């Protein structure tokens, strides 16, 4: 019981110390680059990256707002989705 208590206090399991993950080590610069890339993808998806070949009806409101922003459509922030679609069609 004493050995078990000591192992618990020192965070040791019966199987020894195991490392998690895939076992491959990444350098600090590689980790930073991966984080930066991941963050950029997350921000892009959050703000809705416009796809030129996609029909307006299948776009999200965020994507429509982003497209309206690039075309400088006035009053876009208070528009509903269908109003954004109509305004974008008029601007084209």
MOPAC internal coordinates of N, CA, C and O (Angstrom, degrees):
PM7 1SCF
backbone

  N    0.0000 0     0.00 0     0.00 0    0    0    0
  C    1.4498 1     0.00 0     0.00 0    1    0    0
  C    1.5276 1   110.32 1     0.00 0    2    1    0
  O    1.2310 1   121.07 1   143.67 1    3    2    1
  N    1.3304 1   115.56 1   -36.33 1    3    2    1
  C    1.4637 1   119.50 1  -179.70 1    5    3    2
  C    1.5297 1   110.80 1   -65.29 1    6    5    3
  O    1.2310 1   120.24 1   139.70 1    7    6    5
  N    1.3387 1   117.15 1   -40.30 1    7    6    5
  C    1.4622 1   121.41 1   179.20 1    9    7    6
  C    1.5272 1   110.56 1   -65.37 1   10    9    7
  O    1.2310 1   120.83 1   141.02 1   11   10    9
  N    1.3171 1   116.01 1   -38.98 1   11   10    9
  C    1.4634 1   120.45 1   179.44 1   13   11   10
  C    1.5327 1   110.51 1   -65.75 1   14   13   11
  O    1.2310 1   120.20 1   137.16 1   15   14   13
  N    1.3053 1   117.23 1   -42.84 1   15   14   13
  C    1.4599 1   121.40 1   178.62 1   17   15   14
  C    1.5236 1   110.31 1   -62.68 1   18   17   15
  O    1.2310 1   120.41 1   138.36 1   19   18   17
  N    1.3288 1   116.82 1   -41.64 1   19   18   17
  C    1.4619 1   120.75 1   178.97 1   21   19   18
  C    1.5325 1   110.31 1   -63.25 1   22   21   19
  O    1.2310 1   120.38 1   137.33 1   23   22   21
  N    1.3510 1   116.87 1   -42.67 1   23   22   21
  C    1.4626 1   121.22 1   179.74 1   25   23   22
  C    1.5264 1   111.06 1   -64.90 1   26   25   23
  O    1.2310 1   120.49 1   142.96 1   27   26   25
  N    1.3238 1   116.67 1   -37.04 1   27   26   25
  C    1.4617 1   120.80 1   179.13 1   29   27   26
  C    1.5207 1   110.73 1   -66.98 1   30   29   27
  O    1.2310 1   120.52 1   135.18 1   31   30   29
  N    1.3053 1   116.60 1   -44.82 1   31   30   29
  C    1.4599 1   121.06 1   179.44 1   33   31   30
  C    1.5199 1   110.52 1   -62.23 1   34   33   31
  O    1.2310 1   120.27 1   141.79 1   35   34   33
  N    1.3177 1   117.08 1   -38.21 1   35   34   33
  C    1.4615 1   121.69 1  -177.60 1   37   35   34
  C    1.5225 1   113.00 1   -92.93 1   38   37   35
  O    1.2310 1   120.16 1  -168.13 1   39   38   37
  N    1.3300 1   117.29 1    11.87 1   39   38   37
  C    1.4603 1   123.66 1   175.69 1   41   39   38
  C    1.5213 1   112.67 1    56.28 1   42   41   39
  O    1.2310 1   120.52 1  -135.62 1   43   42   41
  N    1.3020 1   116.61 1    44.38 1   43   42   41
  C    1.4553 1   120.58 1   177.61 1   45   43   42
  C    1.5141 1   108.92 1  -111.78 1   46   45   43
  O    1.2310 1   121.16 1   -43.87 1   47   46   45
  N    1.3176 1   115.39 1   136.13 1   47   46   45
  C    1.4590 1   119.64 1   175.13 1   49   47   46
  C    1.5186 1   107.93 1   -98.57 1   50   49   47
  O    1.2310 1   120.37 1    -7.26 1   51   50   49
  N    1.2966 1   116.90 1   172.74 1   51   50   49
  C    1.4596 1   120.36 1  -179.21 1   53   51   50
  C    1.5157 1   113.11 1   -67.19 1   54   53   51
  O    1.2310 1   119.90 1   155.89 1   55   54   53
  N    1.3264 1   117.80 1   -24.11 1   55   54   53
  C    1.4629 1   121.22 1  -176.73 1   57   55   54
  C    1.5041 1   114.23 1   -90.09 1   58   57   55
  O    1.2310 1   119.26 1  -171.26 1   59   58   57
  N    1.2877 1   119.02 1     8.74 1   59   58   57
  C    1.4610 1   121.19 1  -178.75 1   61   59   58
  C    1.5185 1   110.97 1    85.18 1   62   61   59
  O    1.2310 1   120.90 1     3.10 1   63   62   61
  N    1.2926 1   115.89 1  -176.90 1   63   62   61
  C    1.4603 1   120.63 1  -177.91 1   65   63   62
  C    1.5247 1   109.80 1   -83.40 1   66   65   63
  O    1.2310 1   120.99 1   -51.19 1   67   66   65
  N    1.3089 1   115.70 1   128.81 1   67   66   65
  C    1.4640 1   120.47 1   178.10 1   69   67   66
  C    1.5156 1   108.80 1  -119.20 1   70   69   67
  O    1.2310 1   121.70 1   -37.44 1   71   70   69
  N    1.3030 1   114.34 1   142.56 1   71   70   69
  C    1.4440 1   120.72 1   177.47 1   73   71   70
  C    1.5211 1   108.66 1   -96.17 1   74   73   71
  O    1.2310 1   120.12 1   -40.43 1   75   74   73
  N    1.3046 1   117.38 1   139.57 1   75   74   73
  C    1.4537 1   120.72 1   178.17 1   77   75   74
  C    1.5138 1   111.20 1   -85.29 1   78   77   75
  O    1.2310 1   120.67 1    -4.26 1   79   78   77
  N    1.3054 1   116.32 1   175.74 1   79   78   77
  C    1.4540 1   121.11 1   175.76 1   81   79   78
  C    1.5067 1   112.61 1    87.45 1   82   81   79
  O    1.2310 1   121.05 1    10.81 1   83   82   81
  N    1.3222 1   115.60 1  -169.19 1   83   82   81
  C    1.4561 1   121.59 1  -174.27 1   85   83   82
  C    1.5198 1   112.73 1   -82.90 1   86   85   83
  O    1.2310 1   120.18 1   169.75 1   87   86   85
  N    1.2940 1   117.25 1   -10.25 1   87   86   85
  C    1.4541 1   120.12 1  -179.65 1   89   87   86
  C    1.5182 1   112.91 1    92.53 1   90   89   87
  O    1.2310 1   120.21 1   171.08 1   91   90   89
  N    1.3265 1   117.20 1    -8.92 1   91   90   89
  C    1.4567 1   119.89 1   179.24 1   93   91   90
  C    1.5223 1   108.91 1   -92.63 1   94   93   91
  O    1.2310 1   121.05 1   -40.24 1   95   94   93
  N    1.2953 1   115.60 1   139.76 1   95   94   93
  C    1.4559 1   120.73 1  -178.74 1   97   95   94
  C    1.5217 1   109.69 1   -98.28 1   98   97   95
  O    1.2310 1   120.25 1   -41.19 1   99   98   97
  N    1.3135 1   117.12 1   138.81 1   99   98   97
  C    1.4589 1   122.35 1   174.87 1  101   99   98
  C    1.5196 1   108.10 1  -111.52 1  102  101   99
  O    1.2310 1   121.26 1   -34.51 1  103  102  101
  N    1.3126 1   115.20 1   145.49 1  103  102  101
  C    1.4578 1   118.58 1   176.76 1  105  103  102
  C    1.5262 1   109.01 1   -73.22 1  106  105  103
  O    1.2310 1   120.99 1   -15.20 1  107  106  105
  N    1.3003 1   115.70 1   164.80 1  107  106  105
  C    1.4640 1   120.62 1  -179.41 1  109  107  106
  C    1.5257 1   110.86 1   -62.56 1  110  109  107
  O    1.2310 1   120.13 1   141.82 1  111  110  109
  N    1.3327 1   117.35 1   -38.18 1  111  110  109
  C    1.4662 1   119.82 1   179.82 1  113  111  110
  C    1.5233 1   111.05 1   -69.06 1  114  113  111
  O    1.2310 1   120.10 1   143.92 1  115  114  113
  N    1.3351 1   117.42 1   -36.08 1  115  114  113
  C    1.4673 1   120.46 1   178.09 1  117  115  114
  C    1.5220 1   110.45 1   -66.89 1  118  117  115
  O    1.2310 1   120.59 1   140.79 1  119  118  117
  N    1.3394 1   116.47 1   -39.21 1  119  118  117
  C    1.4634 1   120.26 1   178.07 1  121  119  118
  C    1.5274 1   110.44 1   -65.00 1  122  121  119
  O    1.2310 1   120.53 1   137.81 1  123  122  121
  N    1.3293 1   116.59 1   -42.19 1  123  122  121
  C    1.4614 1   120.79 1  -179.74 1  125  123  122
  C    1.5270 1   110.53 1   -64.84 1  126  125  123
  O    1.2310 1   120.33 1   138.92 1  127  126  125
  N    1.3237 1   116.97 1   -41.08 1  127  126  125
  C    1.4610 1   120.83 1   179.17 1  129  127  126
  C    1.5252 1   110.80 1   -64.92 1  130  129  127
  O    1.2310 1   120.38 1   140.07 1  131  130  129
  N    1.3269 1   116.88 1   -39.93 1  131  130  129
  C    1.4630 1   120.92 1   179.00 1  133  131  130
  C    1.5272 1   110.79 1   -65.62 1  134  133  131
  O    1.2310 1   120.47 1   139.21 1  135  134  133
  N    1.3339 1   116.71 1   -40.79 1  135  134  133
  C    1.4665 1   120.65 1   178.06 1  137  135  134
  C    1.5254 1   111.03 1   -63.52 1  138  137  135
  O    1.2310 1   121.02 1   136.58 1  139  138  137
  N    1.3330 1   115.65 1   -43.42 1  139  138  137
  C    1.4593 1   120.63 1  -178.39 1  141  139  138
  C    1.5311 1   110.70 1   -64.67 1  142  141  139
  O    1.2310 1   120.80 1   136.85 1  143  142  141
  N    1.3218 1   116.07 1   -43.15 1  143  142  141
  C    1.4587 1   121.23 1   178.62 1  145  143  142
  C    1.5204 1   110.98 1   -62.96 1  146  145  143
  O    1.2310 1   120.83 1   136.04 1  147  146  145
  N    1.3227 1   116.01 1   -43.96 1  147  146  145
  C    1.4628 1   121.20 1   179.58 1  149  147  146
  C    1.5239 1   110.70 1   -63.36 1  150  149  147
  O    1.2310 1   120.47 1   138.88 1  151  150  149
  N    1.3127 1   116.71 1   -41.12 1  151  150  149
  C    1.4626 1   120.96 1  -179.78 1  153  151  150
  C    1.5248 1   111.02 1   -65.00 1  154  153  151
  O    1.2310 1   120.41 1   139.63 1  155  154  153
  N    1.3211 1   116.83 1   -40.37 1  155  154  153
  C    1.4671 1   119.99 1   178.66 1  157  155  154
  C    1.5203 1   111.25 1   -63.76 1  158  157  155
  O    1.2310 1   120.57 1   137.88 1  159  158  157
  N    1.3389 1   116.52 1   -42.12 1  159  158  157
  C    1.4700 1   119.90 1   178.52 1  161  159  158
  C    1.5236 1   110.55 1   -63.55 1  162  161  159
  O    1.2310 1   120.52 1   140.31 1  163  162  161
  N    1.3216 1   116.62 1   -39.69 1  163  162  161
  C    1.4636 1   120.63 1  -179.44 1  165  163  162
  C    1.5254 1   111.02 1   -65.22 1  166  165  163
  O    1.2310 1   120.29 1   136.75 1  167  166  165
  N    1.3189 1   117.06 1   -43.25 1  167  166  165
  C    1.4616 1   120.77 1   179.64 1  169  167  166
  C    1.5226 1   110.16 1   -65.75 1  170  169  167
  O    1.2310 1   120.46 1   138.15 1  171  170  169
  N    1.3299 1   116.73 1   -41.85 1  171  170  169
  C    1.4650 1   120.32 1  -179.85 1  173  171  170
  C    1.5177 1   111.13 1   -61.84 1  174  173  171
  O    1.2310 1   120.40 1   137.88 1  175  174  173
  N    1.3278 1   116.84 1   -42.12 1  175  174  173
  C    1.4623 1   119.10 1  -179.35 1  177  175  174
  C    1.5200 1   110.97 1   -71.96 1  178  177  175
  O    1.2310 1   120.31 1   148.40 1  179  178  177
  N    1.3226 1   117.02 1   -31.60 1  179  178  177
  C    1.4653 1   120.47 1   179.26 1  181  179  178
  C    1.5239 1   110.89 1   -67.11 1  182  181  179
  O    1.2310 1   120.31 1   140.29 1  183  182  181
  N    1.3231 1   117.00 1   -39.71 1  183  182  181
  C    1.4567 1   121.00 1  -176.71 1  185  183  182
  C    1.5193 1   113.06 1   -89.01 1  186  185  183
  O    1.2310 1   119.77 1   172.47 1  187  186  185
  N    1.3069 1   118.05 1    -7.53 1  187  186  185
  C    1.4577 1   120.65 1   178.07 1  189  187  186
  C    1.5120 1   112.15 1    78.03 1  190  189  187
  O    1.2310 1   120.18 1   -84.51 1  191  190  189
  N    1.3083 1   117.27 1    95.49 1  191  190  189
  C    1.4500 1   122.23 1   178.79 1  193  191  190
  C    1.5287 1   108.41 1   -80.71 1  194  193  191
  O    1.2310 1   119.44 1   -56.97 1  195  194  193
  N    1.3243 1   118.68 1   123.03 1  195  194  193
  C    1.4596 1   119.82 1  -178.14 1  197  195  194
  C    1.5265 1   112.01 1   -69.25 1  198  197  195
  O    1.2310 1   120.76 1   -41.37 1  199  198  197
  N    1.3166 1   116.16 1   138.63 1  199  198  197
  C    1.4654 1   122.01 1   175.30 1  201  199  198
  C    1.5199 1   106.50 1  -113.86 1  202  201  199
  O    1.2310 1   119.35 1   -62.00 1  203  202  201
  N    1.3143 1   118.84 1   118.00 1  203  202  201
  C    1.4614 1   120.86 1  -172.95 1  205  203  202
  C    1.5313 1   113.98 1   -63.66 1  206  205  203
  O    1.2310 1   119.04 1   151.99 1  207  206  205
  N    1.3200 1   119.44 1   -28.01 1  207  206  205
  C    1.4598 1   121.89 1  -176.50 1  209  207  206
  C    1.5238 1   113.14 1   -87.69 1  210  209  207
  O    1.2310 1   119.77 1   178.89 1  211  210  209
  N    1.3115 1   118.05 1    -1.11 1  211  210  209
  C    1.4604 1   122.26 1  -175.27 1  213  211  210
  C    1.5328 1   110.31 1   -91.26 1  214  213  211
  O    1.2310 1   119.81 1   -46.11 1  215  214  213
  N    1.3537 1   117.96 1   133.89 1  215  214  213
  C    1.4698 1   119.18 1   176.90 1  217  215  214
  C    1.5314 1   111.45 1   -65.04 1  218  217  215
  O    1.2310 1   120.65 1   -33.16 1  219  218  217
  N    1.3096 1   116.36 1   146.84 1  219  218  217
  C    1.4671 1   121.00 1  -175.58 1  221  219  218
  C    1.5233 1   112.31 1   -60.33 1  222  221  219
  O    1.2310 1   119.77 1   143.36 1  223  222  221
  N    1.3293 1   118.05 1   -36.64 1  223  222  221
  C    1.4647 1   121.00 1  -177.67 1  225  223  222
  C    1.5240 1   112.76 1   -63.83 1  226  225  223
  O    1.2310 1   119.81 1   151.50 1  227  226  225
  N    1.3226 1   117.96 1   -28.50 1  227  226  225
  C    1.4675 1   120.35 1  -178.36 1  229  227  226
  C    1.5283 1   112.64 1   -88.43 1  230  229  227
  O    1.2310 1   120.11 1   176.19 1  231  230  229
  N    1.3308 1   117.39 1    -3.81 1  231  230  229
  C    1.4660 1   120.82 1   178.82 1  233  231  230
  C    1.5255 1   110.67 1   -80.79 1  234  233  231
  O    1.2310 1   121.08 1   -25.95 1  235  234  233
  N    1.3161 1   115.54 1   154.05 1  235  234  233
  C    1.4621 1   120.44 1   174.65 1  237  235  234
  C    1.5248 1   108.81 1   -77.90 1  238  237  235
  O    1.2310 1   120.85 1   -14.28 1  239  238  237
  N    1.3178 1   115.97 1   165.72 1  239  238  237
  C    1.4623 1   119.63 1   178.82 1  241  239  238
  C    1.5293 1   110.45 1   -63.30 1  242  241  239
  O    1.2310 1   120.52 1   143.46 1  243  242  241
  N    1.3383 1   116.61 1   -36.54 1  243  242  241
  C    1.4723 1   120.41 1   178.67 1  245  243  242
  C    1.5233 1   110.51 1   -62.57 1  246  245  243
  O    1.2310 1   120.37 1   139.06 1  247  246  245
  N    1.3299 1   116.89 1   -40.94 1  247  246  245
  C    1.4653 1   120.19 1   178.38 1  249  247  246
  C    1.5253 1   110.80 1   -66.05 1  250  249  247
  O    1.2310 1   120.66 1   138.76 1  251  250  249
  N    1.3314 1   116.35 1   -41.24 1  251  250  249
  C    1.4666 1   120.26 1   178.07 1  253  251  250
  C    1.5252 1   111.30 1   -64.39 1  254  253  251
  O    1.2310 1   120.54 1   138.63 1  255  254  253
  N    1.3386 1   116.58 1   -41.37 1  255  254  253
  C    1.4672 1   120.15 1   177.56 1  257  255  254
  C    1.5238 1   111.52 1   -62.10 1  258  257  255
  O    1.2310 1   120.88 1   139.54 1  259  258  257
  N    1.3183 1   115.92 1   -40.46 1  259  258  257
  C    1.4620 1   120.30 1   179.22 1  261  259  258
  C    1.5291 1   110.27 1   -63.63 1  262  261  259
  O    1.2310 1   120.78 1   136.59 1  263  262  261
  N    1.3238 1   116.11 1   -43.41 1  263  262  261
  C    1.4607 1   120.28 1   178.92 1  265  263  262
  C    1.5354 1   110.30 1   -65.95 1  266  265  263
  O    1.2310 1   120.07 1   139.77 1  267  266  265
  N    1.3288 1   117.48 1   -40.23 1  267  266  265
  C    1.4675 1   121.18 1   177.95 1  269  267  266
  C    1.5266 1   110.94 1   -64.99 1  270  269  267
  O    1.2310 1   120.46 1   144.53 1  271  270  269
  N    1.3244 1   116.72 1   -35.47 1  271  270  269
  C    1.4661 1   121.36 1   177.90 1  273  271  270
  C    1.5246 1   110.30 1   -63.42 1  274  273  271
  O    1.2310 1   120.38 1   136.74 1  275  274  273
  N    1.3404 1   116.88 1   -43.26 1  275  274  273
  C    1.4671 1   119.49 1  -179.03 1  277  275  274
  C    1.5240 1   111.61 1   -67.80 1  278  277  275
  O    1.2310 1   120.29 1   155.26 1  279  278  277
  N    1.3388 1   117.04 1   -24.74 1  279  278  277
  C    1.4683 1   120.96 1   179.13 1  281  279  278
  C    1.5280 1   112.17 1   -96.58 1  282  281  279
  O    1.2310 1   120.44 1  -174.65 1  283  282  281
  N    1.3276 1   116.76 1     5.35 1  283  282  281
  C    1.4743 1   123.29 1   176.04 1  285  283  282
  C    1.5269 1   112.26 1    56.08 1  286  285  283
  O    1.2310 1   120.36 1  -132.90 1  287  286  285
  N    1.3262 1   116.92 1    47.10 1  287  286  285
  C    1.4624 1   121.69 1   178.02 1  289  287  286
  C    1.5245 1   108.63 1   -81.78 1  290  289  287
  O    1.2310 1   120.96 1   -57.27 1  291  290  289
  N    1.3310 1   115.76 1   122.73 1  291  290  289
  C    1.4690 1   121.13 1  -177.67 1  293  291  290
  C    1.5268 1   110.62 1   -73.80 1  294  293  291
  O    1.2310 1   120.55 1   -37.14 1  295  294  293
  N    1.3283 1   116.54 1   142.86 1  295  294  293
  C    1.4592 1   122.53 1   177.28 1  297  295  294
  C    1.5127 1   114.69 1    76.76 1  298  297  295
  O    1.2310 1   120.04 1  -166.16 1  299  298  297
  N    1.3085 1   117.53 1    13.84 1  299  298  297
  C    1.4729 1   121.38 1  -174.96 1  301  299  298
  C    1.5244 1   113.37 1   -64.85 1  302  301  299
  O    1.2310 1   119.99 1   149.05 1  303  302  301
  N    1.3257 1   117.62 1   -30.95 1  303  302  301
  C    1.4687 1   119.47 1  -175.10 1  305  303  302
  C    1.5232 1   112.81 1   -68.09 1  306  305  303
  O    1.2310 1   120.28 1   154.09 1  307  306  305
  N    1.3311 1   117.07 1   -25.91 1  307  306  305
  C    1.4693 1   119.42 1  -179.60 1  309  307  306
  C    1.5277 1   112.60 1   -97.80 1  310  309  307
  O    1.2310 1   120.05 1  -177.79 1  311  310  309
  N    1.3267 1   117.51 1     2.21 1  311  310  309
  C    1.4702 1   120.85 1  -178.12 1  313  311  310
  C    1.5215 1   111.67 1   -82.77 1  314  313  311
  O    1.2310 1   121.88 1   -31.24 1  315  314  313
  N    1.3360 1   114.00 1   148.76 1  315  314  313
  C    1.4601 1   120.02 1   171.13 1  317  315  314
  C    1.5204 1   108.18 1   -83.71 1  318  317  315
  O    1.2310 1   120.77 1    -6.75 1  319  318  317
  N    1.3269 1   116.13 1   173.25 1  319  318  317
  C    1.4613 1   121.35 1  -174.76 1  321  319  318
  C    1.5332 1   111.70 1   -58.22 1  322  321  319
  O    1.2310 1   120.13 1   131.40 1  323  322  321
  N    1.3210 1   117.35 1   -48.60 1  323  322  321
  C    1.4660 1   120.32 1  -178.24 1  325  323  322
  C    1.5243 1   111.36 1   -64.35 1  326  325  323
  O    1.2310 1   120.20 1   144.03 1  327  326  325
  N    1.3319 1   117.23 1   -35.97 1  327  326  325
  C    1.4602 1   120.66 1   177.45 1  329  327  326
  C    1.5272 1   110.90 1   -65.74 1  330  329  327
  O    1.2310 1   120.60 1   142.25 1  331  330  329
  N    1.3334 1   116.46 1   -37.75 1  331  330  329
  C    1.4705 1   120.22 1   176.74 1  333  331  330
  C    1.5241 1   110.56 1   -63.74 1  334  333  331
  O    1.2310 1   120.72 1   137.05 1  335  334  333
  N    1.3297 1   116.22 1   -42.95 1  335  334  333
  C    1.4697 1   120.57 1   179.26 1  337  335  334
  C    1.5260 1   109.73 1   -60.38 1  338  337  335
  O    1.2310 1   120.36 1   133.62 1  339  338  337
  N    1.3379 1   116.93 1   -46.38 1  339  338  337
  C    1.4689 1   121.19 1   179.63 1  341  339  338
  C    1.5277 1   111.37 1   -62.01 1  342  341  339
  O    1.2310 1   120.46 1   136.04 1  343  342  341
  N    1.3276 1   116.73 1   -43.96 1  343  342  341
  C    1.4693 1   120.97 1  -179.56 1  345  343  342
  C    1.5260 1   111.03 1   -64.97 1  346  345  343
  O    1.2310 1   120.28 1   140.61 1  347  346  345
  N    1.3287 1   117.07 1   -39.39 1  347  346  345
  C    1.4675 1   120.36 1   178.95 1  349  347  346
  C    1.5289 1   110.74 1   -66.89 1  350  349  347
  O    1.2310 1   120.41 1   142.63 1  351  350  349
  N    1.3175 1   116.83 1   -37.37 1  351  350  349
  C    1.4707 1   119.91 1   178.19 1  353  351  350
  C    1.5296 1   110.41 1   -66.03 1  354  353  351
  O    1.2310 1   119.93 1   140.64 1  355  354  353
  N    1.3283 1   117.74 1   -39.36 1  355  354  353
  C    1.4676 1   121.33 1   178.98 1  357  355  354
  C    1.5250 1   110.80 1   -66.91 1  358  357  355
  O    1.2310 1   120.75 1   144.55 1  359  358  357
  N    1.3275 1   116.16 1   -35.45 1  359  358  357
  C    1.4692 1   120.90 1  -177.33 1  361  359  358
  C    1.5264 1   112.08 1   -73.81 1  362  361  359
  O    1.2310 1   119.86 1   163.67 1  363  362  361
  N    1.3094 1   117.88 1   -16.33 1  363  362  361
  C    1.4728 1   120.79 1  -176.74 1  365  363  362
  C    1.4940 1   112.12 1   -84.45 1  366  365  363
  O    1.2310 1   120.10 1   180.00 1  367  366  365

